[in-house]
């Protein structure tokens, strides 16, 4: 299932460079394919944080091609994070309130 690059999450361009099909938002909106919105709740420690994100998005994107996946990455407050990881989260992750407001079709924890 193609992954849709609907945000500036660096994983999308990384996976595209690795040969995975990643659709631009404009291309996805022109196609008549079912859209599925999947939340990825990333609770991993800093050392595995971005790698875990990339692995799960790669697995979802490696499925069959009958739907477009919009992966919404988020985490919870209160976990100890380095300044670099906090900045990454602030710049690329969605907050829990927007996840609730949008709704999801599935959730990966």
C-alpha positions as protocol buffer text, in pm:
chain_id: "A"
residue {
  index: 1
  type: UNK
  ca { x: 0 y: 0 z: 0 }
}
residue {
  index: 2
  type: UNK
  ca { x: 154 y: 329 z: -95 }
}
residue {
  index: 3
  type: UNK
  ca { x: 250 y: 562 z: 182 }
}
residue {
  index: 4
  type: UNK
  ca { x: 138 y: 923 z: 139 }
}
residue {
  index: 5
  type: UNK
  ca { x: 385 y: 1198 z: 225 }
}
residue {
  index: 6
  type: UNK
  ca { x: 136 y: 1431 z: 393 }
}
residue {
  index: 7
  type: UNK
  ca { x: 384 y: 1599 z: 629 }
}
residue {
  index: 8
  type: UNK
  ca { x: 752 y: 1693 z: 645 }
}
residue {
  index: 9
  type: UNK
  ca { x: 847 y: 1374 z: 833 }
}
residue {
  index: 10
  type: UNK
  ca { x: 1204 y: 1289 z: 716 }
}
residue {
  index: 11
  type: UNK
  ca { x: 1123 y: 918 z: 706 }
}
residue {
  index: 12
  type: UNK
  ca { x: 914 y: 968 z: 391 }
}
residue {
  index: 13
  type: UNK
  ca { x: 1210 y: 1094 z: 185 }
}
residue {
  index: 14
  type: UNK
  ca { x: 1440 y: 832 z: 343 }
}
residue {
  index: 15
  type: UNK
  ca { x: 1207 y: 551 z: 238 }
}
residue {
  index: 16
  type: UNK
  ca { x: 1167 y: 697 z: -110 }
}
residue {
  index: 17
  type: UNK
  ca { x: 1549 y: 695 z: -148 }
}
residue {
  index: 18
  type: UNK
  ca { x: 1546 y: 330 z: -39 }
}
residue {
  index: 19
  type: UNK
  ca { x: 1306 y: 242 z: -321 }
}
residue {
  index: 20
  type: UNK
  ca { x: 972 y: 232 z: -137 }
}
residue {
  index: 21
  type: UNK
  ca { x: 674 y: 388 z: -313 }
}
residue {
  index: 22
  type: UNK
  ca { x: 589 y: 713 z: -134 }
}
residue {
  index: 23
  type: UNK
  ca { x: 325 y: 929 z: -300 }
}
residue {
  index: 24
  type: UNK
  ca { x: 322 y: 1305 z: -277 }
}
residue {
  index: 25
  type: UNK
  ca { x: 4 y: 1446 z: -128 }
}
residue {
  index: 26
  type: UNK
  ca { x: -88 y: 1595 z: -467 }
}
residue {
  index: 27
  type: UNK
  ca { x: -49 y: 1259 z: -645 }
}
residue {
  index: 28
  type: UNK
  ca { x: -248 y: 1081 z: -376 }
}
residue {
  index: 29
  type: UNK
  ca { x: -535 y: 1326 z: -403 }
}
residue {
  index: 30
  type: UNK
  ca { x: -564 y: 1267 z: -779 }
}
residue {
  index: 31
  type: UNK
  ca { x: -608 y: 891 z: -739 }
}
residue {
  index: 32
  type: UNK
  ca { x: -932 y: 714 z: -659 }
}
residue {
  index: 33
  type: UNK
  ca { x: -789 y: 478 z: -399 }
}
residue {
  index: 34
  type: UNK
  ca { x: -916 y: 423 z: -45 }
}
residue {
  index: 35
  type: UNK
  ca { x: -730 y: 632 z: 212 }
}
residue {
  index: 36
  type: UNK
  ca { x: -652 y: 477 z: 550 }
}
residue {
  index: 37
  type: UNK
  ca { x: -528 y: 693 z: 836 }
}
residue {
  index: 38
  type: UNK
  ca { x: -301 y: 498 z: 1070 }
}
residue {
  index: 39
  type: UNK
  ca { x: -164 y: 637 z: 1395 }
}
residue {
  index: 40
  type: UNK
  ca { x: 183 y: 536 z: 1511 }
}
residue {
  index: 41
  type: UNK
  ca { x: 223 y: 590 z: 1885 }
}
residue {
  index: 42
  type: UNK
  ca { x: 600 y: 591 z: 1927 }
}
residue {
  index: 43
  type: UNK
  ca { x: 703 y: 517 z: 2286 }
}
residue {
  index: 44
  type: UNK
  ca { x: 1053 y: 396 z: 2205 }
}
residue {
  index: 45
  type: UNK
  ca { x: 1359 y: 540 z: 2378 }
}
residue {
  index: 46
  type: UNK
  ca { x: 1564 y: 803 z: 2197 }
}
residue {
  index: 47
  type: UNK
  ca { x: 1819 y: 555 z: 2060 }
}
residue {
  index: 48
  type: UNK
  ca { x: 1549 y: 365 z: 1869 }
}
residue {
  index: 49
  type: UNK
  ca { x: 1297 y: 645 z: 1817 }
}
residue {
  index: 50
  type: UNK
  ca { x: 1348 y: 736 z: 1449 }
}
residue {
  index: 51
  type: UNK
  ca { x: 1449 y: 383 z: 1350 }
}
residue {
  index: 52
  type: UNK
  ca { x: 1126 y: 241 z: 1494 }
}
residue {
  index: 53
  type: UNK
  ca { x: 924 y: 504 z: 1307 }
}
residue {
  index: 54
  type: UNK
  ca { x: 1097 y: 412 z: 982 }
}
residue {
  index: 55
  type: UNK
  ca { x: 1057 y: 36 z: 1033 }
}
residue {
  index: 56
  type: UNK
  ca { x: 683 y: 56 z: 1098 }
}
residue {
  index: 57
  type: UNK
  ca { x: 618 y: 290 z: 807 }
}
residue {
  index: 58
  type: UNK
  ca { x: 823 y: 62 z: 580 }
}
residue {
  index: 59
  type: UNK
  ca { x: 617 y: -242 z: 691 }
}
residue {
  index: 60
  type: UNK
  ca { x: 290 y: -62 z: 626 }
}
residue {
  index: 61
  type: UNK
  ca { x: 414 y: 61 z: 288 }
}
residue {
  index: 62
  type: UNK
  ca { x: 524 y: -288 z: 186 }
}
residue {
  index: 63
  type: UNK
  ca { x: 167 y: -419 z: 191 }
}
residue {
  index: 64
  type: UNK
  ca { x: -49 y: -456 z: -120 }
}
residue {
  index: 65
  type: UNK
  ca { x: -145 y: -156 z: -332 }
}
residue {
  index: 66
  type: UNK
  ca { x: -522 y: -131 z: -274 }
}
residue {
  index: 67
  type: UNK
  ca { x: -515 y: 162 z: -30 }
}
residue {
  index: 68
  type: UNK
  ca { x: -315 y: 474 z: 44 }
}
residue {
  index: 69
  type: UNK
  ca { x: -174 y: 502 z: 394 }
}
residue {
  index: 70
  type: UNK
  ca { x: -149 y: 828 z: 579 }
}
residue {
  index: 71
  type: UNK
  ca { x: 72 y: 754 z: 881 }
}
residue {
  index: 72
  type: UNK
  ca { x: 26 y: 998 z: 1169 }
}
residue {
  index: 73
  type: UNK
  ca { x: 317 y: 975 z: 1412 }
}
residue {
  index: 74
  type: UNK
  ca { x: 269 y: 1092 z: 1768 }
}
residue {
  index: 75
  type: UNK
  ca { x: 396 y: 1026 z: 2119 }
}
residue {
  index: 76
  type: UNK
  ca { x: 291 y: 1113 z: 2473 }
}
residue {
  index: 77
  type: UNK
  ca { x: 426 y: 1370 z: 2714 }
}
residue {
  index: 78
  type: UNK
  ca { x: 614 y: 1270 z: 3025 }
}
residue {
  index: 79
  type: UNK
  ca { x: 874 y: 1039 z: 2874 }
}
residue {
  index: 80
  type: UNK
  ca { x: 1237 y: 1140 z: 2925 }
}
residue {
  index: 81
  type: UNK
  ca { x: 1372 y: 1272 z: 2594 }
}
residue {
  index: 82
  type: UNK
  ca { x: 1694 y: 1437 z: 2484 }
}
residue {
  index: 83
  type: UNK
  ca { x: 1679 y: 1790 z: 2349 }
}
residue {
  index: 84
  type: UNK
  ca { x: 1740 y: 1658 z: 1996 }
}
residue {
  index: 85
  type: UNK
  ca { x: 1452 y: 1410 z: 2016 }
}
residue {
  index: 86
  type: UNK
  ca { x: 1224 y: 1673 z: 2169 }
}
residue {
  index: 87
  type: UNK
  ca { x: 1304 y: 1904 z: 1877 }
}
residue {
  index: 88
  type: UNK
  ca { x: 1239 y: 1623 z: 1628 }
}
residue {
  index: 89
  type: UNK
  ca { x: 901 y: 1550 z: 1789 }
}
residue {
  index: 90
  type: UNK
  ca { x: 808 y: 1919 z: 1796 }
}
residue {
  index: 91
  type: UNK
  ca { x: 899 y: 1959 z: 1428 }
}
residue {
  index: 92
  type: UNK
  ca { x: 757 y: 1639 z: 1282 }
}
residue {
  index: 93
  type: UNK
  ca { x: 505 y: 1471 z: 1511 }
}
residue {
  index: 94
  type: UNK
  ca { x: 138 y: 1549 z: 1555 }
}
residue {
  index: 95
  type: UNK
  ca { x: -5 y: 1630 z: 1895 }
}
residue {
  index: 96
  type: UNK
  ca { x: -259 y: 1404 z: 2061 }
}
residue {
  index: 97
  type: UNK
  ca { x: -539 y: 1663 z: 2038 }
}
residue {
  index: 98
  type: UNK
  ca { x: -512 y: 1679 z: 1658 }
}
residue {
  index: 99
  type: UNK
  ca { x: -506 y: 1297 z: 1640 }
}
residue {
  index: 100
  type: UNK
  ca { x: -831 y: 1285 z: 1840 }
}
residue {
  index: 101
  type: UNK
  ca { x: -987 y: 1557 z: 1624 }
}
residue {
  index: 102
  type: UNK
  ca { x: -896 y: 1388 z: 1293 }
}
residue {
  index: 103
  type: UNK
  ca { x: -973 y: 1033 z: 1396 }
}
residue {
  index: 104
  type: UNK
  ca { x: -786 y: 723 z: 1281 }
}
residue {
  index: 105
  type: UNK
  ca { x: -873 y: 401 z: 1101 }
}
residue {
  index: 106
  type: UNK
  ca { x: -607 y: 206 z: 1291 }
}
residue {
  index: 107
  type: UNK
  ca { x: -348 y: 253 z: 1563 }
}
residue {
  index: 108
  type: UNK
  ca { x: -4 y: 97 z: 1601 }
}
residue {
  index: 109
  type: UNK
  ca { x: 131 y: 108 z: 1957 }
}
